Amino acid sequence: MSDETATMDESGQWRQALLAYGLLWCLGLYLRLTVLVVPPLIPQLKAVLGFTSGEVAIATSLPLVTLALGGLAAGWLLARVGVLPGMLLGLAVMAGGSALRSLPEGFLAMMAATVIMGVGIAFMQAAMPVLAKLWSPGRIGRASAVYTNGLLVGELLAAGATGPLVAVWLGDRWQWAFTLWVAPVPLLMLALAAGSRRLPATGRGSSSAELVLPDHRDGRMWRLVTLLGAAAALYFTGNVFLPPLLEESGRLALLSPSLTALNGAQMLSSTLLVLYADRLMGRHRPLVAITALALLALPLMLWLPGRHVVWAAGLFGFFTSALFIFVLALPAWLVRVEALPRLMGGMLFFGYLLVFVITVVGGGLYDLSGVVALAFLPTLAISLAAMASIRRLLASRQREA
């Protein structure tokens, strides 16, 4: 092979990699964006639609439960229609459900639309690791970090830009924010359909595929559930209980910089792991250390005085997002592609139900005791269990045939 041919082949590989990473990043953008549109609109939901605080909490947390339930059907969907059509269907359902929330029909109608949206996100969430493995088999850690970076950017966009968007442009038509954010989705679907032709084939579905429930005897699945429970519980409890933590200590003015530090550090973490994730995949000690450092940040946030809580929140966000990236990457690294949808379905179903329970129990402990530190006890317990399971989980990897 001549040097010129080798250069052309290398250039083609780079273009293919950039196309794959670009599509993965854009798809990751919509894994959480439509979920995080709700918090900035809480004042309007209460004042205009008459939502109670309890109804607002349901509207915010319902996608988490839907992700769990949708994860059961996701594996069957991917096997039946194929990964690419499954992703396109997930995008369409997610966008349609979000747009339906713009209709001023009240609480029950919005919850029905939110369920539809959450089902679409569940299909997308299950398909992402499969696409990462097929399009970037030698760089699964990097591909996972890329789409997780997109996920985090989506969270920041929804949480940070929805309020100004309503104030400056939409005004009394604030409900159209739910539709406006998904307006680019048809273009993304076209880009995915066209771009996938230049990437490795994603395989076809089988009309004979049946709904296969998670394998309750699969130790890998339960260890992944524990890890997902730890990573997601750390994130949710950190965000949910940081405001009362600061309120208790008379530092509520530090809430905005603390949340900015927490979420900004997640961006830094995901960017660094785009470069280094593959070097750390399969190594026991770094994953244990990341979990331990995320846990260490909790008492720092709880007990450091003054403005030190801001950098403690940043430290917490950095290591929590790093753990989440590895949790999303591990299923594709652990098993062959044909086993991935079933494993992902079980991990999402049991993992997100576990996170929901942990968050509710933590809130109950806080309500009963009035001590915000106790809200983190369930998260501490699941994180310690996750650390204990990591070595056996990594040792259970299936080798490619």
C-alpha positions as CSV (number, residue, x, y, z in Angstrom):
1,M,0.0,0.0,0.0
2,S,1.4,3.4,-1.0
3,D,1.8,6.3,1.4
4,E,-0.8,8.2,-0.5
5,T,-3.3,5.3,-0.2
6,A,-2.6,5.0,3.5
7,T,-3.1,8.7,4.0
8,M,-6.4,8.6,2.2
9,D,-7.5,5.6,4.3
10,E,-6.5,7.4,7.5
11,S,-8.4,10.5,6.4
12,G,-11.5,8.5,5.7
13,Q,-11.3,6.9,9.1
14,W,-11.1,10.3,10.7
15,R,-14.1,11.5,8.8
16,Q,-16.1,8.4,9.8
17,A,-15.1,8.8,13.4
18,L,-16.0,12.5,13.4
19,L,-19.4,11.7,11.8
20,A,-20.1,9.0,14.4
21,Y,-19.1,11.2,17.3
22,G,-21.1,14.1,16.0
23,L,-24.3,12.0,15.6
24,L,-23.8,10.4,19.1
25,W,-23.3,13.9,20.7
26,C,-26.5,15.3,19.0
27,L,-28.5,12.2,20.1
28,G,-27.1,12.5,23.6
29,L,-28.3,16.1,23.7
30,Y,-31.9,14.9,23.7
31,L,-31.6,12.2,26.4
32,R,-32.4,14.7,29.2
33,L,-33.1,18.1,27.6
34,T,-36.8,17.7,27.5
35,V,-36.9,16.5,31.1
36,L,-35.0,19.5,32.4
37,V,-37.4,22.0,30.7
38,V,-39.9,21.6,33.6
39,P,-37.9,23.1,36.6
40,P,-37.5,26.6,35.0
41,L,-41.3,26.6,34.3
42,I,-42.4,25.7,37.8
43,P,-43.6,29.3,38.6
44,Q,-45.9,29.2,35.5
45,L,-47.1,25.7,36.1
46,K,-48.2,26.8,39.6
47,A,-49.6,30.2,38.8
48,V,-51.2,29.6,35.4
49,L,-52.2,25.9,35.4
50,G,-52.7,25.7,39.2
51,F,-50.3,22.8,39.8
52,T,-49.6,22.0,43.5
53,S,-46.1,21.4,44.8
54,G,-46.8,17.7,44.8
55,E,-48.0,17.8,41.2
56,V,-44.8,19.7,40.2
57,A,-42.7,17.0,41.9
58,I,-44.5,14.3,40.0
59,A,-44.1,16.2,36.7
60,T,-40.4,16.5,37.4
61,S,-39.7,12.9,38.5
62,L,-42.2,10.9,36.4
63,P,-39.7,10.6,33.4
64,L,-37.4,8.7,35.8
65,V,-40.1,6.0,36.4
66,T,-41.0,6.0,32.7
67,L,-37.4,5.4,31.8
68,A,-37.4,2.4,34.1
69,L,-40.6,0.9,32.6
70,G,-39.7,1.8,29.0
71,G,-36.4,0.1,29.5
72,L,-38.2,-3.3,29.6
73,A,-39.7,-2.8,26.1
74,A,-36.6,-1.2,24.6
75,G,-34.7,-4.4,24.2
76,W,-37.6,-6.0,22.4
77,L,-38.1,-3.0,20.2
78,L,-34.4,-2.9,19.1
79,A,-34.5,-6.6,18.4
80,R,-37.7,-6.4,16.4
81,V,-37.2,-3.3,14.3
82,G,-33.4,-2.8,14.5
83,V,-31.2,-0.3,16.3
84,L,-31.4,2.5,13.8
85,P,-35.2,2.4,13.3
86,G,-35.5,2.0,17.0
87,M,-33.5,5.2,17.6
88,L,-35.5,7.1,14.9
89,L,-38.8,5.9,16.5
90,G,-37.5,7.0,20.0
91,L,-36.6,10.4,18.7
92,A,-40.1,10.8,17.1
93,V,-42.0,9.6,20.2
94,M,-39.8,11.8,22.5
95,A,-40.4,14.9,20.4
96,G,-44.1,14.2,20.0
97,G,-44.6,13.7,23.7
98,S,-42.7,16.9,24.6
99,A,-44.7,18.9,22.0
100,L,-48.0,17.6,23.4
101,R,-47.1,19.2,26.7
102,S,-47.6,22.6,25.0
103,L,-51.4,22.0,25.0
104,P,-53.0,23.8,28.0
105,E,-55.1,20.8,29.1
106,G,-54.2,20.5,32.7
107,F,-52.3,18.1,35.0
108,L,-53.5,14.7,33.7
109,A,-53.0,15.6,30.1
110,M,-49.5,16.8,30.8
111,M,-48.7,13.6,32.7
112,A,-49.9,11.5,29.8
113,A,-47.7,13.5,27.4
114,T,-44.8,13.2,29.8
115,V,-45.2,9.4,29.8
116,I,-45.1,9.3,26.0
117,M,-42.0,11.5,26.0
118,G,-40.3,9.3,28.6
119,V,-41.0,6.1,26.6
120,G,-39.2,7.7,23.6
121,I,-36.3,8.6,25.8
122,A,-36.2,5.0,27.2
123,F,-35.9,3.7,23.6
124,M,-33.1,6.2,22.9
125,Q,-31.3,5.4,26.1
126,A,-31.2,1.7,25.3
127,A,-30.0,2.2,21.7
128,M,-27.2,4.6,22.6
129,P,-24.7,2.0,23.9
130,V,-25.4,-0.3,20.9
131,L,-24.7,2.5,18.5
132,A,-21.5,3.4,20.4
133,K,-20.3,-0.2,20.2
134,L,-21.1,-0.6,16.5
135,W,-19.8,2.7,15.4
136,S,-16.7,2.9,17.6
137,P,-15.9,-0.7,18.7
138,G,-12.3,0.2,19.7
139,R,-13.2,3.4,21.5
140,I,-16.3,2.5,23.5
141,G,-15.2,4.7,26.5
142,R,-14.7,7.7,24.2
143,A,-18.0,7.2,22.4
144,S,-19.8,7.0,25.7
145,A,-18.1,10.1,27.0
146,V,-19.1,11.9,23.8
147,Y,-22.8,11.2,24.0
148,T,-22.8,11.8,27.8
149,N,-21.2,15.2,27.1
150,G,-24.1,15.9,24.8
151,L,-26.5,14.8,27.6
152,L,-24.9,17.2,30.0
153,V,-25.0,20.1,27.5
154,G,-28.7,19.3,27.0
155,E,-29.3,19.5,30.7
156,L,-27.5,22.9,30.9
157,L,-29.4,24.3,27.9
158,A,-32.8,23.3,29.2
159,A,-32.2,24.4,32.8
160,G,-30.3,27.6,31.9
161,A,-31.9,28.9,28.8
162,T,-35.6,28.0,29.2
163,G,-36.3,30.8,31.7
164,P,-34.7,33.6,29.6
165,L,-36.3,32.2,26.4
166,V,-39.8,32.6,28.1
167,A,-39.0,36.0,29.6
168,V,-37.6,37.5,26.4
169,W,-39.5,35.9,23.6
170,L,-42.4,33.6,24.5
171,G,-44.0,35.5,27.4
172,D,-47.6,34.4,27.9
173,R,-47.0,31.6,25.4
174,W,-44.5,30.0,27.8
175,Q,-45.9,26.5,27.2
176,W,-44.6,26.5,23.6
177,A,-41.1,26.1,25.2
178,F,-41.9,22.4,25.3
179,T,-42.3,22.4,21.5
180,L,-39.6,24.9,20.6
181,W,-36.8,22.7,22.2
182,V,-37.8,19.7,20.0
183,A,-38.3,21.7,16.8
184,P,-34.8,20.6,15.5
185,V,-35.5,16.9,16.0
186,P,-36.8,16.2,12.5
187,L,-33.5,17.6,11.1
188,L,-31.6,15.4,13.5
189,M,-33.6,12.4,12.3
190,L,-32.7,13.2,8.7
191,A,-29.0,13.6,9.6
192,L,-29.1,10.3,11.4
193,A,-30.7,8.5,8.5
194,A,-28.3,10.0,6.0
195,G,-25.2,9.8,8.1
196,S,-25.7,6.2,9.1
197,R,-25.2,5.1,5.5
198,R,-21.5,6.1,5.8
199,L,-21.0,4.2,9.1
200,P,-20.9,0.5,10.0
201,A,-24.2,-1.3,9.6
202,T,-26.4,-1.4,12.7
203,G,-28.1,-4.6,11.6
204,R,-31.8,-5.4,10.9
205,G,-34.6,-6.4,13.2
206,S,-36.5,-9.6,13.2
207,S,-40.3,-9.7,13.1
208,S,-40.1,-12.9,15.1
209,A,-38.4,-11.2,18.0
210,E,-40.3,-11.6,21.3
211,L,-40.4,-9.6,24.5
212,V,-37.6,-11.0,26.6
213,L,-37.5,-10.0,30.3
214,P,-34.3,-9.3,32.0
215,D,-32.3,-12.3,33.2
216,H,-32.7,-12.2,37.0
217,R,-29.8,-14.8,37.2
218,D,-27.4,-12.5,35.4
219,G,-25.0,-11.2,38.1
220,R,-23.6,-8.6,35.6
221,M,-27.0,-7.0,35.4
222,W,-27.4,-6.7,39.2
223,R,-24.0,-5.2,39.6
224,L,-24.7,-2.7,36.8
225,V,-28.0,-1.9,38.5
226,T,-26.1,-1.2,41.7
227,L,-23.6,1.0,39.9
228,L,-26.3,2.9,38.0
229,G,-28.2,3.3,41.3
230,A,-25.1,4.8,42.9
231,A,-24.2,7.2,40.1
232,A,-27.8,8.5,39.5
233,A,-28.6,8.6,43.2
234,L,-25.5,10.7,43.8
235,Y,-26.6,13.1,41.1
236,F,-30.2,13.4,42.1
237,T,-29.7,13.6,45.8
238,G,-26.9,16.2,45.3
239,N,-29.2,18.5,43.3
240,V,-32.4,17.9,45.3
241,F,-30.9,18.4,48.8
242,L,-28.3,21.1,48.1
243,P,-30.9,23.9,48.4
244,P,-32.1,22.8,51.9
245,L,-28.5,22.2,52.9
246,L,-27.6,25.8,52.1
247,E,-30.9,27.1,53.6
248,E,-30.2,25.4,56.9
249,S,-26.8,27.1,57.2
250,G,-28.1,30.5,56.1
251,R,-26.1,30.4,52.8
252,L,-29.0,30.2,50.3
253,A,-27.4,33.1,48.4
254,L,-24.7,30.6,47.4
255,L,-27.2,28.2,45.7
256,S,-26.7,29.6,42.2
257,P,-22.9,29.5,42.2
258,S,-23.0,26.1,43.8
259,L,-25.3,24.6,41.2
260,T,-23.2,26.3,38.5
261,A,-20.0,24.7,39.9
262,L,-21.7,21.3,40.2
263,N,-23.0,21.2,36.6
264,G,-20.0,23.1,35.1
265,A,-17.6,20.5,36.6
266,Q,-19.6,17.7,35.0
267,M,-18.8,19.3,31.6
268,L,-15.1,19.3,32.4
269,S,-15.2,15.7,33.6
270,S,-17.0,14.5,30.4
271,T,-14.6,16.4,28.2
272,L,-11.5,14.9,29.9
273,L,-13.0,11.4,29.6
274,V,-13.4,11.9,25.8
275,L,-9.6,11.7,25.8
276,Y,-8.9,9.3,28.6
277,A,-11.9,7.0,29.2
278,D,-10.6,4.1,27.0
279,R,-7.3,4.0,29.0
280,L,-9.3,3.5,32.2
281,M,-11.9,1.0,31.0
282,G,-11.6,-2.3,32.7
283,R,-9.4,-1.1,35.5
284,H,-10.8,-1.7,39.0
285,R,-9.0,0.9,41.1
286,P,-9.8,4.1,39.1
287,L,-13.5,3.2,39.2
288,V,-13.5,2.6,42.9
289,A,-11.5,5.8,43.4
290,I,-14.0,7.9,41.4
291,T,-16.9,6.5,43.4
292,A,-15.0,7.1,46.7
293,L,-14.1,10.7,45.7
294,A,-17.8,11.4,44.8
295,L,-18.8,10.2,48.2
296,L,-16.0,12.2,49.9
297,A,-17.5,15.4,48.4
298,L,-20.8,14.8,50.2
299,P,-19.4,15.5,53.8
300,L,-17.4,18.4,52.3
301,M,-20.6,20.0,51.0
302,L,-22.4,19.3,54.3
303,W,-19.8,20.6,56.7
304,L,-17.4,23.0,55.0
305,P,-18.1,26.6,56.1
306,G,-18.7,29.7,54.1
307,R,-18.1,29.7,50.3
308,H,-16.1,26.5,50.4
309,V,-19.4,24.7,49.6
310,V,-19.1,26.0,46.0
311,W,-15.8,24.2,45.2
312,A,-17.1,21.1,47.1
313,A,-20.1,21.1,44.9
314,G,-17.8,21.3,41.9
315,L,-15.8,18.4,43.1
316,F,-19.0,16.4,43.6
317,G,-20.2,17.2,40.1
318,F,-16.9,16.2,38.6
319,F,-16.6,12.8,40.1
320,T,-20.3,12.0,39.9
321,S,-20.5,12.7,36.2
322,A,-17.3,10.6,35.7
323,L,-18.9,7.7,37.4
324,F,-22.1,8.1,35.3
325,I,-20.1,8.0,32.1
326,F,-18.4,4.7,33.1
327,V,-21.7,3.2,34.1
328,L,-23.2,4.0,30.6
329,A,-20.1,2.7,28.9
330,L,-19.7,-0.6,30.8
331,P,-22.6,-2.6,29.3
332,A,-21.2,-2.2,25.8
333,W,-17.7,-3.1,27.1
334,L,-18.9,-6.1,29.0
335,V,-21.0,-8.1,26.6
336,R,-21.3,-8.8,22.9
337,V,-23.6,-6.7,20.9
338,E,-26.4,-9.3,20.6
339,A,-26.6,-9.5,24.4
340,L,-26.5,-5.7,24.9
341,P,-30.3,-4.7,24.5
342,R,-31.4,-7.3,27.1
343,L,-28.7,-6.2,29.6
344,M,-29.5,-2.5,29.0
345,G,-33.2,-3.1,29.5
346,G,-32.7,-4.8,32.8
347,M,-30.1,-2.2,34.0
348,L,-32.4,0.7,33.1
349,F,-35.6,-0.9,34.6
350,F,-34.2,-1.9,37.9
351,G,-31.6,0.9,38.1
352,Y,-34.0,3.8,37.7
353,L,-36.6,2.2,40.0
354,L,-33.8,1.9,42.6
355,V,-32.9,5.5,42.2
356,F,-36.5,6.6,42.6
357,V,-36.8,4.6,45.8
358,I,-33.5,5.9,47.1
359,T,-34.5,9.6,46.5
360,V,-37.9,9.1,48.1
361,V,-36.4,7.3,51.1
362,G,-33.8,10.0,51.5
363,G,-36.5,12.7,51.4
364,G,-38.5,10.8,54.0
365,L,-35.5,10.6,56.3
366,Y,-35.0,14.3,56.0
367,D,-38.7,15.1,56.6
368,L,-38.8,12.9,59.7
369,S,-35.6,14.1,61.2
370,G,-35.1,17.6,60.0
371,V,-31.4,16.8,59.4
372,V,-30.4,17.1,55.8
373,A,-27.3,14.9,56.2
374,L,-29.6,11.9,56.8
375,A,-31.1,12.3,53.3
376,F,-27.8,11.0,51.9
377,L,-27.7,7.8,53.9
378,P,-29.5,5.6,51.3
379,T,-27.1,7.0,48.7
380,L,-24.1,6.2,50.9
381,A,-25.3,2.6,51.3
382,I,-25.8,1.9,47.6
383,S,-22.5,3.6,46.7
384,L,-20.6,1.4,49.2
385,A,-22.4,-1.7,47.7
386,A,-21.4,-0.5,44.2
387,M,-17.7,-0.2,45.2
388,A,-17.8,-3.7,46.6
389,S,-19.2,-5.1,43.3
390,I,-16.8,-3.5,40.8
391,R,-14.0,-6.1,40.7
392,R,-16.4,-9.0,40.0
393,L,-18.3,-6.9,37.4
394,L,-15.1,-6.2,35.4
395,A,-14.0,-9.8,35.7
396,S,-17.2,-11.0,34.0
397,R,-16.5,-9.5,30.6
398,Q,-17.5,-11.5,27.6
399,R,-14.7,-11.8,25.0
400,E,-15.7,-11.0,21.4
401,A,-16.0,-14.1,19.2
